Amino acid sequence: MALHPITKAIRTQTKRSSEGEHSTPLFLTSSFCFDTAEEMRAAFADETDDNIYSRFTNPSVTEFINKMVALEGAEAGVATATGMSAVFATFMALLKKGDHLLSCNAVFGSTHNIIKKYLPNYGIECSYVSADKPEEWEAAIRPNTKMIYLETPTNPGLDIIDLEFVSALAKKHNLILNVDNCFATPLNQRPVDFGAHLVLHSATKWIDGQGRVLGGVIVGDKKLINDIYLFVRNTGPALSPFNAWILSKSLETLDVRMERHAKNALQIATALETHPKISWLKYPYLKSHPQYDIAVKQMKNGGGIVCFELKGGLDSGRIFLNSLQMLSLTANLGDTRSIASHPASTTHGKLTEEERLEVNITPGLIRISVGLEYVDDILNDILQALEKS
């Protein structure tokens, strides 16, 4: 019987043990035993799919990967210790000295540091194109360009990049299209459906959804994933079985959680859009969003993030955050609890002011990760803090 991906995220489970458990057990073990020397030799020779060592494979990790592969509509996947190790693994496994990486300029702060500070140490050339200026992209492709990397929606400015357009560009020039789908989740957007070769997530965010564990995952074309798997297997940033077990359980509620996150976020964005203390507000499913038409084409809803610029700039931003009574101030997003952050001084604080302004990270920019609380409580806390700012 053919099952919907949402059902697969609930029903995909490791084979039951002799105990007949209904909920998948946690496989907390570093290694796995063999009955004979020949079985062990065959496993190490990759002649079987037997588990050997949990840095290589583990039933808890495999279950999580299989669920993410089903949700994203991909061929294969590999899990990593964090979202940033997933980003780094896609670069280091597939790019070599002399290759060129083309990236949208609006990326997470740590991703920016990898691209600008570390990849050049390995002889990998990198350049940026504006997320909101697609006319720049093809002109930036070089003879040695091998990969296009992007986020959509971008962090934190919520720019929407046309996946259909970039996919056609990648196909035309025989490039790997690598998409960070963290903000949208596979239930809101499936880049593979638009031609992406790789899709990655910081599973720490919406995938976990409760701020409990760290994790990353990459899914996509089988051959590319195998190269990434070998890199992860040999260099060590494996996802722990415990974290994988938590994340696999989290996927069983992802659909209902994201529906509520998006519903709350749209209500918050609509209510705040014309607030006198705000100079502009962005949410993908508001018609005022510059890329609204693209958002509704490739996303099922607007997601759970709202961002806005306070007219009072940096000082107003600090007052706003200090005045919040319920929303959390923390270095995370995608939690059941609503979170407010100031990107210019936190996640993107290591960028120069010029680099921040290039991607519209202004001094008064506030990012709200809208949680699952009763929506009026979220809104009222934001409103009272705005009045004080």
SVG drawing of the C-alpha trace seen along z (x, -y; Angstrom):
<svg xmlns="http://www.w3.org/2000/svg" viewBox="-5 -56 50 74">
<polyline fill="none" stroke="black" stroke-width="0.4" points="0.0,0.0 1.4,-3.4 1.8,-5.7 1.9,-9.5 5.3,-10.9 3.6,-12.2 2.4,-8.7 5.9,-7.3 7.4,-9.8 5.1,-8.1 5.2,-4.5 8.8,-4.1 10.4,-2.1 13.3,0.2 12.3,3.8 10.8,4.9 12.9,6.9 11.8,10.2 10.2,8.0 7.5,6.8 7.8,3.1 5.4,0.7 7.7,-2.3 11.1,-1.9 13.8,-1.3 16.9,-3.3 20.1,-1.6 22.7,-3.0 25.8,-1.0 29.1,-1.9 29.6,1.3 27.8,4.5 28.6,8.2 29.0,10.9 28.5,14.6 31.4,15.6 34.6,14.1 33.3,14.5 30.2,12.4 32.5,9.7 34.8,9.8 31.8,9.4 30.4,6.5 33.8,4.6 34.0,5.4 30.6,3.7 29.1,7.0 26.3,6.7 24.3,3.9 25.1,5.1 25.9,2.5 29.5,2.4 30.1,-0.7 27.8,-3.5 30.1,-6.1 29.3,-4.2 25.6,-3.3 23.2,-2.7 19.6,-1.6 18.3,-4.7 20.2,-6.9 19.1,-4.9 15.4,-5.2 15.7,-9.0 17.5,-9.2 14.9,-7.0 12.1,-9.2 13.8,-12.4 14.4,-10.8 10.7,-9.9 9.7,-13.4 12.0,-15.2 11.4,-12.7 15.1,-12.0 17.1,-8.9 19.4,-8.6 20.6,-10.5 23.2,-10.8 22.9,-12.3 25.4,-14.5 26.1,-15.8 24.8,-19.3 23.4,-21.4 26.8,-23.1 28.6,-19.7 26.0,-18.9 26.8,-22.2 30.6,-21.6 30.3,-18.0 28.6,-18.8 31.4,-21.3 34.4,-19.2 33.1,-15.9 32.3,-17.3 34.6,-20.3 38.3,-20.2 41.2,-22.6 40.5,-24.8 36.7,-24.4 34.4,-27.4 31.4,-27.6 28.7,-30.1 26.4,-31.0 23.6,-33.4 24.9,-36.1 22.2,-35.7 23.3,-32.7 23.6,-31.8 26.5,-33.5 28.5,-30.2 27.9,-29.2 29.3,-32.6 32.4,-32.0 33.0,-28.6 32.6,-30.1 34.8,-33.2 37.3,-32.0 37.8,-28.3 37.1,-27.0 39.8,-29.3 42.3,-27.6 41.7,-24.4 42.0,-26.3 38.3,-26.4 37.2,-29.7 33.9,-31.2 31.7,-34.1 28.4,-35.5 25.4,-36.7 22.4,-38.6 19.5,-36.5 17.1,-39.1 18.8,-39.8 18.5,-36.6 19.9,-38.5 23.3,-38.3 23.5,-34.6 24.4,-33.3 27.0,-36.0 28.8,-34.9 29.2,-31.3 32.8,-30.5 34.4,-27.6 35.5,-26.0 32.1,-26.5 31.0,-23.2 28.2,-23.9 25.5,-26.4 24.5,-26.8 21.5,-28.7 19.0,-29.1 15.4,-29.7 13.8,-31.3 17.1,-33.0 18.2,-33.5 17.3,-36.0 15.8,-38.3 13.3,-35.8 14.3,-36.4 12.7,-33.7 14.9,-32.3 13.2,-30.8 14.2,-27.1 12.8,-26.5 15.0,-29.2 18.2,-28.2 17.6,-24.5 17.4,-25.4 20.6,-27.3 22.4,-24.4 21.2,-22.0 22.4,-24.3 25.9,-24.5 26.1,-21.0 26.3,-22.2 25.4,-20.6 22.4,-22.5 22.7,-22.4 19.8,-23.8 19.5,-24.5 15.8,-23.8 15.9,-24.4 13.5,-27.3 10.8,-25.7 11.1,-22.0 10.1,-19.2 6.5,-19.6 6.4,-23.2 8.9,-22.9 10.6,-20.1 13.6,-21.4 14.1,-18.0 10.8,-18.4 12.3,-21.5 15.6,-19.9 17.9,-20.2 20.6,-17.5 21.1,-18.0 18.9,-19.2 20.2,-19.8 18.8,-20.7 19.8,-21.8 17.6,-19.2 18.2,-21.1 15.5,-23.6 11.9,-22.7 12.7,-19.0 13.3,-18.5 10.9,-21.4 11.4,-21.4 15.0,-22.7 16.3,-19.4 19.1,-18.1 21.5,-19.0 21.5,-17.3 21.9,-17.7 20.8,-15.7 21.6,-15.7 19.4,-14.0 19.6,-13.9 21.1,-12.0 22.4,-8.6 25.9,-9.0 26.5,-12.4 25.1,-11.2 27.5,-8.2 30.5,-10.5 29.3,-12.6 28.6,-9.5 32.2,-8.3 33.5,-11.8 31.3,-11.7 32.2,-8.1 35.9,-8.8 36.1,-12.2 33.6,-11.6 30.8,-14.1 28.2,-11.3 24.8,-11.9 24.5,-10.3 22.0,-7.4 20.2,-9.2 19.8,-12.4 18.6,-10.5 16.0,-8.6 14.7,-12.0 14.6,-13.5 12.9,-10.4 10.2,-10.7 9.9,-14.4 9.1,-13.8 5.9,-12.0 4.5,-15.3 6.2,-17.6 3.1,-18.0 0.7,-19.2 3.4,-21.3 4.3,-23.2 0.7,-23.8 0.2,-25.5 3.5,-27.4 2.6,-28.8 -1.0,-29.7 0.3,-31.6 3.1,-33.3 0.6,-34.5 -1.6,-36.0 1.3,-37.7 2.6,-39.1 -0.8,-40.4 -1.3,-42.1 2.1,-43.8 2.5,-44.7 1.2,-48.3 2.4,-48.9 3.7,-52.5 7.0,-51.4 7.9,-49.1 9.4,-50.4 9.0,-47.1 7.9,-43.6 8.5,-40.4 6.6,-37.1 6.6,-34.9 2.8,-34.6 2.0,-38.3 1.3,-39.9 3.6,-42.7 6.6,-40.3 8.8,-41.2 8.9,-37.5 5.4,-36.6 4.6,-35.1 7.6,-32.8 6.7,-31.9 3.2,-30.7 4.6,-28.8 7.1,-26.7 5.9,-26.8 2.8,-25.3 2.6,-28.1 4.8,-30.9 6.6,-29.0 7.1,-30.0 9.5,-33.0 8.6,-36.7 11.1,-39.5 10.8,-43.2 12.8,-46.4 12.2,-48.8 12.2,-52.4 14.4,-53.3 17.2,-51.1 19.7,-49.4 18.6,-51.1 15.0,-50.3 15.9,-46.7 17.6,-46.3 14.7,-47.9 12.3,-45.7 14.1,-42.5 14.6,-43.6 10.9,-44.4 9.6,-41.0 8.0,-39.1 7.2,-35.7 9.2,-35.3 12.6,-33.6 15.9,-35.3 18.0,-32.4 20.3,-31.2 17.8,-29.0 14.7,-28.9 12.0,-26.3 11.0,-25.7 7.5,-25.1 8.3,-28.3 8.4,-31.6 11.9,-33.1 13.1,-36.7 16.6,-37.5 18.6,-40.4 20.7,-39.0 23.1,-41.9 24.5,-41.3 24.1,-37.5 23.9,-35.0 25.5,-37.5 27.5,-39.5 30.8,-38.4 30.0,-39.8 31.2,-43.4 28.5,-46.1 28.9,-46.3 28.4,-42.6 25.3,-42.7 23.8,-45.6 24.3,-43.8 21.9,-41.2 19.5,-43.6 20.6,-42.8 20.0,-46.2 20.7,-47.4 17.0,-47.3 16.2,-43.9 14.2,-41.6 13.6,-37.9 10.7,-36.1 10.5,-32.3 6.8,-31.9 6.0,-29.1 2.9,-27.0 1.6,-29.2 -1.9,-30.6 -1.4,-33.2 -2.9,-36.1 -0.4,-35.6 2.5,-35.8 1.0,-38.9 0.3,-40.7 3.9,-40.2 5.3,-41.6 2.9,-44.5 3.7,-45.5 7.4,-45.4 6.9,-47.5 5.1,-50.2 8.2,-50.5 10.7,-50.5"/>
</svg>
